């Protein structure tokens, strides 16, 4: 049973988790969920160890144990949050900027329309 992981393993695992979440555009819900449950990360890892024998029937045993060891430490949770935020910003910044410009144009058209109507 894996109860500790090295910094390199944690780095690789957090990269994979962050990429998985960001590619599916789940960064915001993931960050919110992780932040809200951050005080319970140690308890969550212990629960994962407890249900491990049953969960390992469904999931890859090695990966499951590494993830349980990862969420046990606060520093790895912070690392995961930072990677999710950074990767989300890198991948979708341009898309969000274009959407912001389109919202602004739409709002300007609406304002222009109402000025036209009420200025008469």
Number of C-alpha atoms within 10 A of each C-alpha: 9 14 13 16 15 10 11 9 13 21 16 10 18 22 16 13 14 23 18 14 18 21 13 8 14 14 21 14 11 16 17 12 11 17 15 10 11 17 11 14 19 17 13 16 19 15 12 19 19 11 10 18 11 12 14 14 9 10 12 10 17 11 13 18 21 20 21 23 22 27 23 20 15 15 11 18 19 15 15 24 19 15 20 25 15 13 18 20 15 10 14 13 12 11 10 12 11 11 12 12 11 12 12 12 12 12 12 12 12 12 12 11 11 11 11 10 9 7 6 5
